[in-house]
Amino acid sequence: MLAVLIFFGWCWVYRPEYLTWWKRHVDEWVITAASYLPYPWGDRIESTLGNFGIWVQITLAIVIFRFIVGAMLMLTRSIWRLRHRTHTFAMPRKIS
């Protein structure tokens, strides 16, 4: 959460066009998702999420960040296991 908030703060100071891009895309996603719902519910969801706009944007950014970090950790763990796997079922040596 702190990483996303620090990134948003950095963007606010140095790259506000990134925040504008993010806001426009999140609003577009909300409108698209709400359009799939039947009449009264789509409008209700769209207006509710629109009123909580900044919180929806921050929450979605945190969820996406956690997904990316989790996927990278899983990939790193699987690569590490493949490189460092030990063969515990080796044939015993003959003692002569």
Biopython code that builds the backbone (N, CA, C, O; Angstrom):
import numpy as np
from Bio.PDB.StructureBuilder import StructureBuilder

atoms = [
    (1, "MET", "N", (0.822, -1.175, 0.000)),
    (1, "MET", "CA", (0.000, 0.000, 0.000)),
    (1, "MET", "C", (0.877, 1.253, 0.000)),
    (1, "MET", "O", (0.620, 2.204, -0.738)),
    (2, "LEU", "N", (1.910, 1.237, 0.835)),
    (2, "LEU", "CA", (2.787, 2.402, 0.893)),
    (2, "LEU", "C", (3.511, 2.643, -0.422)),
    (2, "LEU", "O", (3.708, 3.789, -0.824)),
    (3, "ALA", "N", (3.904, 1.573, -1.091)),
    (3, "ALA", "CA", (4.584, 1.727, -2.376)),
    (3, "ALA", "C", (3.677, 2.420, -3.390)),
    (3, "ALA", "O", (4.127, 3.295, -4.129)),
    (4, "VAL", "N", (2.419, 2.035, -3.427)),
    (4, "VAL", "CA", (1.474, 2.649, -4.364)),
    (4, "VAL", "C", (1.227, 4.109, -3.984)),
    (4, "VAL", "O", (1.205, 4.976, -4.858)),
    (5, "LEU", "N", (1.043, 4.388, -2.703)),
    (5, "LEU", "CA", (0.807, 5.765, -2.284)),
    (5, "LEU", "C", (2.027, 6.651, -2.537)),
    (5, "LEU", "O", (1.880, 7.805, -2.940)),
    (6, "ILE", "N", (3.222, 6.122, -2.302)),
    (6, "ILE", "CA", (4.438, 6.885, -2.593)),
    (6, "ILE", "C", (4.543, 7.136, -4.092)),
    (6, "ILE", "O", (4.912, 8.229, -4.521)),
    (7, "PHE", "N", (4.215, 6.115, -4.886)),
    (7, "PHE", "CA", (4.248, 6.290, -6.343)),
    (7, "PHE", "C", (3.229, 7.339, -6.785)),
    (7, "PHE", "O", (3.534, 8.164, -7.646)),
    (8, "PHE", "N", (2.028, 7.324, -6.214)),
    (8, "PHE", "CA", (1.026, 8.335, -6.551)),
    (8, "PHE", "C", (1.528, 9.730, -6.175)),
    (8, "PHE", "O", (1.343, 10.682, -6.934)),
    (9, "GLY", "N", (2.159, 9.852, -5.010)),
    (9, "GLY", "CA", (2.719, 11.137, -4.599)),
    (9, "GLY", "C", (3.815, 11.603, -5.534)),
    (9, "GLY", "O", (3.872, 12.777, -5.897)),
    (10, "TRP", "N", (4.686, 10.685, -5.924)),
    (10, "TRP", "CA", (5.753, 11.014, -6.874)),
    (10, "TRP", "C", (5.158, 11.473, -8.202)),
    (10, "TRP", "O", (5.607, 12.459, -8.786)),
    (11, "CYS", "N", (4.144, 10.747, -8.673)),
    (11, "CYS", "CA", (3.490, 11.127, -9.925)),
    (11, "CYS", "C", (2.807, 12.491, -9.808)),
    (11, "CYS", "O", (2.809, 13.274, -10.757)),
    (12, "TRP", "N", (2.226, 12.768, -8.650)),
    (12, "TRP", "CA", (1.547, 14.049, -8.450)),
    (12, "TRP", "C", (2.529, 15.207, -8.587)),
    (12, "TRP", "O", (2.176, 16.267, -9.107)),
    (13, "VAL", "N", (3.759, 15.006, -8.122)),
    (13, "VAL", "CA", (4.762, 16.059, -8.179)),
    (13, "VAL", "C", (5.460, 16.096, -9.544)),
    (13, "VAL", "O", (5.600, 17.166, -10.137)),
    (14, "TYR", "N", (5.895, 14.937, -10.043)),
    (14, "TYR", "CA", (6.760, 14.906, -11.221)),
    (14, "TYR", "C", (6.065, 14.518, -12.522)),
    (14, "TYR", "O", (6.437, 15.022, -13.581)),
    (15, "ARG", "N", (5.088, 13.656, -12.475)),
    (15, "ARG", "CA", (4.435, 13.155, -13.686)),
    (15, "ARG", "C", (2.915, 13.143, -13.533)),
    (15, "ARG", "O", (2.328, 12.062, -13.482)),
    (16, "PRO", "N", (2.259, 14.293, -13.458)),
    (16, "PRO", "CA", (0.797, 14.298, -13.279)),
    (16, "PRO", "C", (0.041, 13.679, -14.457)),
    (16, "PRO", "O", (-1.111, 13.272, -14.306)),
    (17, "GLU", "N", (0.677, 13.606, -15.624)),
    (17, "GLU", "CA", (-0.012, 12.996, -16.770)),
    (17, "GLU", "C", (-0.262, 11.507, -16.541)),
    (17, "GLU", "O", (-1.210, 10.953, -17.097)),
    (18, "TYR", "N", (0.571, 10.849, -15.731)),
    (18, "TYR", "CA", (0.328, 9.441, -15.392)),
    (18, "TYR", "C", (-0.939, 9.296, -14.561)),
    (18, "TYR", "O", (-1.713, 8.361, -14.769)),
    (19, "LEU", "N", (-1.155, 10.206, -13.627)),
    (19, "LEU", "CA", (-2.369, 10.155, -12.799)),
    (19, "LEU", "C", (-3.606, 10.450, -13.636)),
    (19, "LEU", "O", (-4.660, 9.849, -13.424)),
    (20, "THR", "N", (-3.484, 11.369, -14.582)),
    (20, "THR", "CA", (-4.605, 11.665, -15.467)),
    (20, "THR", "C", (-4.939, 10.447, -16.326)),
    (20, "THR", "O", (-6.108, 10.106, -16.507)),
    (21, "TRP", "N", (-3.903, 9.797, -16.852)),
    (21, "TRP", "CA", (-4.112, 8.588, -17.641)),
    (21, "TRP", "C", (-4.798, 7.507, -16.807)),
    (21, "TRP", "O", (-5.753, 6.875, -17.260)),
    (22, "TRP", "N", (-4.303, 7.299, -15.583)),
    (22, "TRP", "CA", (-4.870, 6.272, -14.705)),
    (22, "TRP", "C", (-6.330, 6.573, -14.386)),
    (22, "TRP", "O", (-7.171, 5.675, -14.429)),
    (23, "LYS", "N", (-6.640, 7.836, -14.066)),
    (23, "LYS", "CA", (-8.014, 8.210, -13.726)),
    (23, "LYS", "C", (-8.947, 7.970, -14.903)),
    (23, "LYS", "O", (-10.040, 7.430, -14.731)),
    (24, "ARG", "N", (-8.525, 8.365, -16.087)),
    (24, "ARG", "CA", (-9.385, 8.186, -17.263)),
    (24, "ARG", "C", (-9.640, 6.706, -17.550)),
    (24, "ARG", "O", (-10.758, 6.332, -17.907)),
    (25, "HIS", "N", (-8.623, 5.866, -17.400)),
    (25, "HIS", "CA", (-8.807, 4.441, -17.669)),
    (25, "HIS", "C", (-9.658, 3.771, -16.602)),
    (25, "HIS", "O", (-10.483, 2.917, -16.927)),
    (26, "VAL", "N", (-9.481, 4.129, -15.352)),
    (26, "VAL", "CA", (-10.316, 3.541, -14.299)),
    (26, "VAL", "C", (-11.770, 3.950, -14.504)),
    (26, "VAL", "O", (-12.667, 3.118, -14.370)),
    (27, "ASP", "N", (-12.015, 5.206, -14.823)),
    (27, "ASP", "CA", (-13.383, 5.649, -15.095)),
    (27, "ASP", "C", (-13.981, 4.897, -16.283)),
    (27, "ASP", "O", (-15.156, 4.531, -16.270)),
    (28, "GLU", "N", (-13.167, 4.674, -17.299)),
    (28, "GLU", "CA", (-13.634, 3.928, -18.467)),
    (28, "GLU", "C", (-13.972, 2.479, -18.102)),
    (28, "GLU", "O", (-14.971, 1.934, -18.571)),
    (29, "TRP", "N", (-13.129, 1.858, -17.257)),
    (29, "TRP", "CA", (-13.395, 0.482, -16.821)),
    (29, "TRP", "C", (-14.680, 0.402, -16.004)),
    (29, "TRP", "O", (-15.458, -0.540, -16.161)),
    (30, "VAL", "N", (-14.907, 1.374, -15.141)),
    (30, "VAL", "CA", (-16.127, 1.392, -14.322)),
    (30, "VAL", "C", (-17.351, 1.536, -15.213)),
    (30, "VAL", "O", (-18.337, 0.822, -15.030)),
    (31, "ILE", "N", (-17.299, 2.444, -16.166)),
    (31, "ILE", "CA", (-18.433, 2.650, -17.068)),
    (31, "ILE", "C", (-18.698, 1.397, -17.896)),
    (31, "ILE", "O", (-19.850, 1.005, -18.080)),
    (32, "THR", "N", (-17.640, 0.772, -18.394)),
    (32, "THR", "CA", (-17.798, -0.448, -19.193)),
    (32, "THR", "C", (-18.384, -1.578, -18.362)),
    (32, "THR", "O", (-19.290, -2.278, -18.816)),
    (33, "ALA", "N", (-17.871, -1.763, -17.138)),
    (33, "ALA", "CA", (-18.385, -2.830, -16.275)),
    (33, "ALA", "C", (-19.834, -2.566, -15.878)),
    (33, "ALA", "O", (-20.645, -3.491, -15.831)),
    (34, "ALA", "N", (-20.158, -1.319, -15.595)),
    (34, "ALA", "CA", (-21.526, -0.988, -15.194)),
    (34, "ALA", "C", (-22.507, -1.140, -16.358)),
    (34, "ALA", "O", (-23.691, -1.391, -16.131)),
    (35, "SER", "N", (-22.044, -0.996, -17.574)),
    (35, "SER", "CA", (-22.944, -1.119, -18.722)),
    (35, "SER", "C", (-23.420, -2.554, -18.931)),
    (35, "SER", "O", (-24.422, -2.772, -19.612)),
    (36, "TYR", "N", (-22.724, -3.535, -18.359)),
    (36, "TYR", "CA", (-23.141, -4.931, -18.480)),
    (36, "TYR", "C", (-24.246, -5.302, -17.491)),
    (36, "TYR", "O", (-24.861, -6.360, -17.618)),
    (37, "LEU", "N", (-24.497, -4.448, -16.522)),
    (37, "LEU", "CA", (-25.523, -4.732, -15.522)),
    (37, "LEU", "C", (-26.875, -4.228, -16.005)),
    (37, "LEU", "O", (-26.939, -3.309, -16.822)),
    (38, "PRO", "N", (-27.972, -4.829, -15.499)),
    (38, "PRO", "CA", (-29.301, -4.363, -15.899)),
    (38, "PRO", "C", (-29.564, -2.920, -15.452)),
    (38, "PRO", "O", (-28.836, -2.370, -14.626)),
    (39, "TYR", "N", (-30.614, -2.324, -16.013)),
    (39, "TYR", "CA", (-30.862, -0.893, -15.931)),
    (39, "TYR", "C", (-30.654, -0.233, -14.568)),
    (39, "TYR", "O", (-29.747, 0.592, -14.467)),
    (40, "PRO", "N", (-31.386, -0.514, -13.554)),
    (40, "PRO", "CA", (-31.172, 0.356, -12.391)),
    (40, "PRO", "C", (-29.825, 0.116, -11.713)),
    (40, "PRO", "O", (-29.255, 1.033, -11.121)),
    (41, "TRP", "N", (-29.316, -1.116, -11.797)),
    (41, "TRP", "CA", (-28.097, -1.441, -11.056)),
    (41, "TRP", "C", (-26.845, -0.874, -11.712)),
    (41, "TRP", "O", (-25.931, -0.431, -11.016)),
    (42, "GLY", "N", (-26.790, -0.880, -13.021)),
    (42, "GLY", "CA", (-25.632, -0.323, -13.708)),
    (42, "GLY", "C", (-25.438, 1.153, -13.399)),
    (42, "GLY", "O", (-24.324, 1.600, -13.125)),
    (43, "ASP", "N", (-26.546, 1.914, -13.445)),
    (43, "ASP", "CA", (-26.456, 3.342, -13.134)),
    (43, "ASP", "C", (-26.097, 3.580, -11.672)),
    (43, "ASP", "O", (-25.345, 4.502, -11.356)),
    (44, "ARG", "N", (-26.629, 2.756, -10.789)),
    (44, "ARG", "CA", (-26.318, 2.906, -9.358)),
    (44, "ARG", "C", (-24.844, 2.633, -9.068)),
    (44, "ARG", "O", (-24.184, 3.387, -8.353)),
    (45, "ILE", "N", (-24.346, 1.542, -9.637)),
    (45, "ILE", "CA", (-22.939, 1.189, -9.415)),
    (45, "ILE", "C", (-22.027, 2.250, -10.007)),
    (45, "ILE", "O", (-21.044, 2.646, -9.380)),
    (46, "GLU", "N", (-22.343, 2.710, -11.206)),
    (46, "GLU", "CA", (-21.507, 3.714, -11.862)),
    (46, "GLU", "C", (-21.468, 5.016, -11.061)),
    (46, "GLU", "O", (-20.401, 5.606, -10.888)),
    (47, "SER", "N", (-22.613, 5.461, -10.579)),
    (47, "SER", "CA", (-22.627, 6.711, -9.817)),
    (47, "SER", "C", (-21.960, 6.551, -8.457)),
    (47, "SER", "O", (-21.301, 7.475, -7.980)),
    (48, "THR", "N", (-22.124, 5.391, -7.830)),
    (48, "THR", "CA", (-21.489, 5.166, -6.525)),
    (48, "THR", "C", (-19.978, 5.108, -6.656)),
    (48, "THR", "O", (-19.263, 5.761, -5.895)),
    (49, "LEU", "N", (-19.485, 4.335, -7.609)),
    (49, "LEU", "CA", (-18.042, 4.258, -7.810)),
    (49, "LEU", "C", (-17.471, 5.572, -8.312)),
    (49, "LEU", "O", (-16.318, 5.898, -8.028)),
    (50, "GLY", "N", (-18.264, 6.327, -9.053)),
    (50, "GLY", "CA", (-17.820, 7.644, -9.503)),
    (50, "GLY", "C", (-17.649, 8.611, -8.343)),
    (50, "GLY", "O", (-16.740, 9.441, -8.354)),
    (51, "ASN", "N", (-18.523, 8.510, -7.333)),
    (51, "ASN", "CA", (-18.413, 9.388, -6.164)),
    (51, "ASN", "C", (-17.210, 9.035, -5.298)),
    (51, "ASN", "O", (-16.634, 9.905, -4.646)),
    (52, "PHE", "N", (-16.834, 7.775, -5.292)),
    (52, "PHE", "CA", (-15.667, 7.331, -4.527)),
    (52, "PHE", "C", (-14.452, 7.194, -5.439)),
    (52, "PHE", "O", (-13.618, 6.315, -5.223)),
    (53, "GLY", "N", (-14.342, 8.033, -6.436)),
    (53, "GLY", "CA", (-13.353, 7.905, -7.500)),
    (53, "GLY", "C", (-11.927, 7.707, -7.051)),
    (53, "GLY", "O", (-11.282, 6.749, -7.477)),
    (54, "ILE", "N", (-11.406, 8.588, -6.196)),
    (54, "ILE", "CA", (-9.998, 8.479, -5.810)),
    (54, "ILE", "C", (-9.746, 7.206, -5.022)),
    (54, "ILE", "O", (-8.684, 6.596, -5.155)),
    (55, "TRP", "N", (-10.703, 6.797, -4.204)),
    (55, "TRP", "CA", (-10.519, 5.588, -3.404)),
    (55, "TRP", "C", (-10.570, 4.350, -4.273)),
    (55, "TRP", "O", (-9.849, 3.384, -4.026)),
    (56, "VAL", "N", (-11.411, 4.372, -5.282)),
    (56, "VAL", "CA", (-11.470, 3.248, -6.225)),
    (56, "VAL", "C", (-10.153, 3.155, -6.994)),
    (56, "VAL", "O", (-9.637, 2.058, -7.211)),
    (57, "GLN", "N", (-9.613, 4.295, -7.405)),
    (57, "GLN", "CA", (-8.354, 4.299, -8.147)),
    (57, "GLN", "C", (-7.205, 3.772, -7.298)),
    (57, "GLN", "O", (-6.402, 2.967, -7.771)),
    (58, "ILE", "N", (-7.122, 4.217, -6.054)),
    (58, "ILE", "CA", (-6.042, 3.768, -5.165)),
    (58, "ILE", "C", (-6.192, 2.285, -4.867)),
    (58, "ILE", "O", (-5.209, 1.545, -4.910)),
    (59, "THR", "N", (-7.407, 1.841, -4.564)),
    (59, "THR", "CA", (-7.637, 0.432, -4.254)),
    (59, "THR", "C", (-7.303, -0.452, -5.446)),
    (59, "THR", "O", (-6.659, -1.489, -5.287)),
    (60, "LEU", "N", (-7.730, -0.059, -6.624)),
    (60, "LEU", "CA", (-7.438, -0.842, -7.819)),
    (60, "LEU", "C", (-5.940, -0.885, -8.087)),
    (60, "LEU", "O", (-5.417, -1.923, -8.491)),
    (61, "ALA", "N", (-5.248, 0.220, -7.870)),
    (61, "ALA", "CA", (-3.797, 0.245, -8.059)),
    (61, "ALA", "C", (-3.110, -0.689, -7.071)),
    (61, "ALA", "O", (-2.159, -1.380, -7.436)),
    (62, "ILE", "N", (-3.580, -0.722, -5.821)),
    (62, "ILE", "CA", (-2.995, -1.610, -4.816)),
    (62, "ILE", "C", (-3.240, -3.072, -5.192)),
    (62, "ILE", "O", (-2.340, -3.902, -5.069)),
    (63, "VAL", "N", (-4.439, -3.385, -5.642)),
    (63, "VAL", "CA", (-4.757, -4.768, -6.025)),
    (63, "VAL", "C", (-3.892, -5.208, -7.208)),
    (63, "VAL", "O", (-3.359, -6.318, -7.204)),
    (64, "ILE", "N", (-3.749, -4.353, -8.209)),
    (64, "ILE", "CA", (-2.920, -4.692, -9.368)),
    (64, "ILE", "C", (-1.462, -4.843, -8.957)),
    (64, "ILE", "O", (-0.782, -5.760, -9.418)),
    (65, "PHE", "N", (-0.970, -3.949, -8.093)),
    (65, "PHE", "CA", (0.412, -4.025, -7.613)),
    (65, "PHE", "C", (0.649, -5.329, -6.859)),
    (65, "PHE", "O", (1.661, -5.995, -7.076)),
    (66, "ARG", "N", (-0.275, -5.696, -5.977)),
    (66, "ARG", "CA", (-0.123, -6.946, -5.220)),
    (66, "ARG", "C", (-0.166, -8.157, -6.134)),
    (66, "ARG", "O", (0.558, -9.126, -5.903)),
    (67, "PHE", "N", (-0.994, -8.125, -7.161)),
    (67, "PHE", "CA", (-1.050, -9.229, -8.112)),
    (67, "PHE", "C", (0.277, -9.368, -8.848)),
    (67, "PHE", "O", (0.791, -10.477, -8.995)),
    (68, "ILE", "N", (0.832, -8.257, -9.309)),
    (68, "ILE", "CA", (2.101, -8.302, -10.038)),
    (68, "ILE", "C", (3.225, -8.794, -9.140)),
    (68, "ILE", "O", (4.021, -9.640, -9.547)),
    (69, "VAL", "N", (3.296, -8.266, -7.913)),
    (69, "VAL", "CA", (4.351, -8.696, -6.989)),
    (69, "VAL", "C", (4.188, -10.178, -6.643)),
    (69, "VAL", "O", (5.174, -10.914, -6.592)),
    (70, "GLY", "N", (2.954, -10.616, -6.406)),
    (70, "GLY", "CA", (2.710, -12.028, -6.110)),
    (70, "GLY", "C", (3.101, -12.936, -7.255)),
    (70, "GLY", "O", (3.694, -13.993, -7.040)),
    (71, "ALA", "N", (2.772, -12.532, -8.471)),
    (71, "ALA", "CA", (3.149, -13.339, -9.646)),
    (71, "ALA", "C", (4.659, -13.404, -9.802)),
    (71, "ALA", "O", (5.204, -14.456, -10.136)),
    (72, "MET", "N", (5.344, -12.277, -9.562)),
    (72, "MET", "CA", (6.806, -12.277, -9.659)),
    (72, "MET", "C", (7.423, -13.160, -8.578)),
    (72, "MET", "O", (8.395, -13.866, -8.847)),
    (73, "LEU", "N", (6.883, -13.136, -7.369)),
    (73, "LEU", "CA", (7.409, -13.983, -6.302)),
    (73, "LEU", "C", (7.186, -15.464, -6.593)),
    (73, "LEU", "O", (8.064, -16.288, -6.339)),
    (74, "MET", "N", (6.015, -15.800, -7.125)),
    (74, "MET", "CA", (5.755, -17.195, -7.476)),
    (74, "MET", "C", (6.684, -17.663, -8.575)),
    (74, "MET", "O", (7.186, -18.786, -8.523)),
    (75, "LEU", "N", (6.923, -16.823, -9.570)),
    (75, "LEU", "CA", (7.838, -17.167, -10.648)),
    (75, "LEU", "C", (9.260, -17.325, -10.123)),
    (75, "LEU", "O", (9.962, -18.265, -10.497)),
    (76, "THR", "N", (9.683, -16.408, -9.259)),
    (76, "THR", "CA", (11.024, -16.490, -8.679)),
    (76, "THR", "C", (11.180, -17.760, -7.851)),
    (76, "THR", "O", (12.215, -18.421, -7.928)),
    (77, "ARG", "N", (10.172, -18.108, -7.065)),
    (77, "ARG", "CA", (10.231, -19.312, -6.242)),
    (77, "ARG", "C", (10.309, -20.563, -7.099)),
    (77, "ARG", "O", (11.070, -21.480, -6.790)),
    (78, "SER", "N", (9.530, -20.609, -8.172)),
    (78, "SER", "CA", (9.564, -21.806, -9.021)),
    (78, "SER", "C", (10.899, -21.926, -9.752)),
    (78, "SER", "O", (11.416, -23.032, -9.913)),
    (79, "ILE", "N", (11.464, -20.806, -10.196)),
    (79, "ILE", "CA", (12.779, -20.856, -10.833)),
    (79, "ILE", "C", (13.831, -21.290, -9.829)),
    (79, "ILE", "O", (14.702, -22.096, -10.158)),
    (80, "TRP", "N", (13.768, -20.776, -8.622)),
    (80, "TRP", "CA", (14.736, -21.137, -7.583)),
    (80, "TRP", "C", (14.644, -22.625, -7.256)),
    (80, "TRP", "O", (15.663, -23.296, -7.096)),
    (81, "ARG", "N", (13.418, -23.133, -7.159)),
    (81, "ARG", "CA", (13.247, -24.564, -6.873)),
    (81, "ARG", "C", (13.806, -25.430, -7.993)),
    (81, "ARG", "O", (14.419, -26.464, -7.728)),
    (82, "LEU", "N", (13.603, -25.021, -9.236)),
    (82, "LEU", "CA", (14.130, -25.802, -10.353)),
    (82, "LEU", "C", (15.657, -25.815, -10.364)),
    (82, "LEU", "O", (16.264, -26.832, -10.698)),
    (83, "ARG", "N", (16.269, -24.718, -10.011)),
    (83, "ARG", "CA", (17.731, -24.643, -10.021)),
    (83, "ARG", "C", (18.368, -25.326, -8.820)),
    (83, "ARG", "O", (19.495, -25.811, -8.914)),
    (84, "HIS", "N", (17.675, -25.372, -7.707)),
    (84, "HIS", "CA", (18.265, -25.893, -6.475)),
    (84, "HIS", "C", (17.611, -27.177, -5.971)),
    (84, "HIS", "O", (17.719, -27.511, -4.791)),
    (85, "ARG", "N", (16.950, -27.875, -6.843)),
    (85, "ARG", "CA", (16.317, -29.102, -6.360)),
    (85, "ARG", "C", (17.380, -30.165, -6.150)),
    (85, "ARG", "O", (18.321, -30.305, -6.931)),
    (86, "THR", "N", (17.200, -30.894, -5.086)),
    (86, "THR", "CA", (18.152, -31.960, -4.765)),
    (86, "THR", "C", (17.541, -33.300, -5.125)),
    (86, "THR", "O", (16.327, -33.491, -5.056)),
    (87, "HIS", "N", (18.377, -34.188, -5.495)),
    (87, "HIS", "CA", (17.919, -35.525, -5.859)),
    (87, "HIS", "C", (18.028, -36.409, -4.625)),
    (87, "HIS", "O", (19.096, -36.951, -4.341)),
    (88, "THR", "N", (16.943, -36.557, -3.901)),
    (88, "THR", "CA", (16.964, -37.355, -2.673)),
    (88, "THR", "C", (16.805, -38.840, -2.947)),
    (88, "THR", "O", (17.037, -39.663, -2.061)),
    (89, "PHE", "N", (16.415, -39.190, -4.153)),
    (89, "PHE", "CA", (16.203, -40.588, -4.471)),
    (89, "PHE", "C", (17.356, -41.154, -5.289)),
    (89, "PHE", "O", (17.132, -41.910, -6.235)),
    (90, "ALA", "N", (18.576, -40.800, -4.940)),
    (90, "ALA", "CA", (19.741, -41.299, -5.672)),
    (90, "ALA", "C", (20.013, -42.739, -5.264)),
    (90, "ALA", "O", (19.672, -43.164, -4.161)),
    (91, "MET", "N", (20.622, -43.468, -6.162)),
    (91, "MET", "CA", (20.964, -44.867, -5.886)),
    (91, "MET", "C", (22.068, -44.920, -4.829)),
    (91, "MET", "O", (23.024, -44.147, -4.889)),
    (92, "PRO", "N", (21.939, -45.821, -3.872)),
    (92, "PRO", "CA", (22.996, -45.921, -2.868)),
    (92, "PRO", "C", (24.294, -46.482, -3.485)),
    (92, "PRO", "O", (24.258, -47.281, -4.420)),
    (93, "ARG", "N", (25.404, -46.052, -2.950)),
    (93, "ARG", "CA", (26.691, -46.524, -3.467)),
    (93, "ARG", "C", (26.970, -47.918, -2.923)),
    (93, "ARG", "O", (26.612, -48.246, -1.792)),
    (94, "LYS", "N", (27.621, -48.732, -3.757)),
    (94, "LYS", "CA", (28.017, -50.077, -3.325)),
    (94, "LYS", "C", (29.300, -49.974, -2.519)),
    (94, "LYS", "O", (30.250, -49.296, -2.911)),
    (95, "ILE", "N", (29.306, -50.638, -1.421)),
    (95, "ILE", "CA", (30.520, -50.657, -0.589)),
    (95, "ILE", "C", (31.202, -51.986, -0.850)),
    (95, "ILE", "O", (30.608, -53.034, -0.596)),
    (96, "SER", "N", (32.431, -51.978, -1.350)),
    (96, "SER", "CA", (33.113, -53.225, -1.637)),
    (96, "SER", "C", (34.399, -53.350, -0.886)),
    (96, "SER", "O", (35.098, -54.354, -1.022)),
]
sb = StructureBuilder()
sb.init_structure("model")
sb.init_model(0)
sb.init_chain("A")
sb.init_seg("    ")
for serial, (resi, resn, name, xyz) in enumerate(atoms, 1):
    if name == "N":
        sb.init_residue(resn, " ", resi, " ")
    sb.init_atom(name, np.array(xyz, "f"), 0.0, 1.0, " ", f" {name:<3s}", serial, name[0])
structure = sb.get_structure()
